[in-house]
Amino acid sequence: MTSYQSSSRSDFLRARGIRHHLRRWGHPDRPMIFLGHGFLDVSATFEPLVAALLDITQGRYQVLAPDWRGFGHTEWPQDGYWFQDYVADLDAFVSHYSPDAPLRLVGHSMGAQIVSLYAGLRPERVEKLVMLDAITLPDMPSTQAPKRFKRWLDQLREMPRERSYPSFEELATRVQRQHPQLSDEHALFVARCWGREDGHGRITLCADPKHHRHGPGLYHSEDSCAVWREITADTLFIDAGKSQFQSPQDLRPARVDCFRRHRVDTLAEAGHMLHFDAPIDTAQRIAAFLDA
């Protein structure tokens, strides 16, 4: 039976000018796993996966999961977001919490991009790397640069509107529209992770609406590949068989092959949100990989 009662505790760390919220599970003396959530998600939704992981490993690890800047209970910077800042934030967390011990990094989607770039920039630090339904972002041709840059300038003229809901139950209904496979109980759990009371009788999302602005830059996977080729850690890809995010088939093998020691596992019946659809199966694969 999956439990949606949180067993985590909160840390707050001021680093790089931002007050960061980090969620911790397990005994503080155990070897640490860093877990990075995806875009518009928060650390709290990983409770079922982490609970299963700690149970399977009999408490041999602790898990530390930040709310990335602008998400969850971490502060919202005034000037917007640059992807490199997430990697620098992780570097600050590592320096604070685990300056010497070998690192085990797990990332989902955007979080996988963050932790994998860190693993290539600090290869001597990372022992194990787990990528949950990751590296699917499509390449952007240079011909898009003028339009994308102009759109970013135009978006800066107005502050994005912050959405609100009359109750957590109403937000849970919205969650189920986006993720219809979730039970009512699980959807309400996610709603309480994604939302917070605004003090005026409404529920707002724990995500800065500025995240919806399109940045001026373009994504070129070869830039990431150049960093990934520096990774020395054993790497496990756990793919979702029913993910709505699929990298072009002609690019996927080349991207995966940038990771010199890797293997790929697929959960055929799971969607992109592996921690929603298959928390126990995902935890079992992570545990077996970490303990190998």
Secondary structure as GFF3:
##gff-version 3
##sequence-region A 1 292
A	DSSP	beta_strand	9	15	.	.	.	ID=ss1
A	DSSP	beta_strand	18	25	.	.	.	ID=ss2
A	DSSP	beta_strand	32	36	.	.	.	ID=ss3
A	DSSP	three_ten_helix	43	46	.	.	.	ID=ss4
A	DSSP	alpha_helix	47	56	.	.	.	ID=ss5
A	DSSP	beta_strand	62	66	.	.	.	ID=ss6
A	DSSP	alpha_helix	83	97	.	.	.	ID=ss7
A	DSSP	beta_strand	103	108	.	.	.	ID=ss8
A	DSSP	alpha_helix	110	121	.	.	.	ID=ss9
A	DSSP	beta_strand	126	132	.	.	.	ID=ss10
A	DSSP	three_ten_helix	142	144	.	.	.	ID=ss11
A	DSSP	alpha_helix	145	155	.	.	.	ID=ss12
A	DSSP	beta_strand	164	165	.	.	.	ID=ss13
A	DSSP	alpha_helix	168	178	.	.	.	ID=ss14
A	DSSP	alpha_helix	184	194	.	.	.	ID=ss15
A	DSSP	beta_strand	195	197	.	.	.	ID=ss16
A	DSSP	beta_strand	203	205	.	.	.	ID=ss17
A	DSSP	three_ten_helix	209	212	.	.	.	ID=ss18
A	DSSP	alpha_helix	221	228	.	.	.	ID=ss19
A	DSSP	beta_strand	234	240	.	.	.	ID=ss20
A	DSSP	alpha_helix	252	256	.	.	.	ID=ss21
A	DSSP	beta_strand	262	267	.	.	.	ID=ss22
A	DSSP	alpha_helix	274	277	.	.	.	ID=ss23
A	DSSP	alpha_helix	279	291	.	.	.	ID=ss24
###
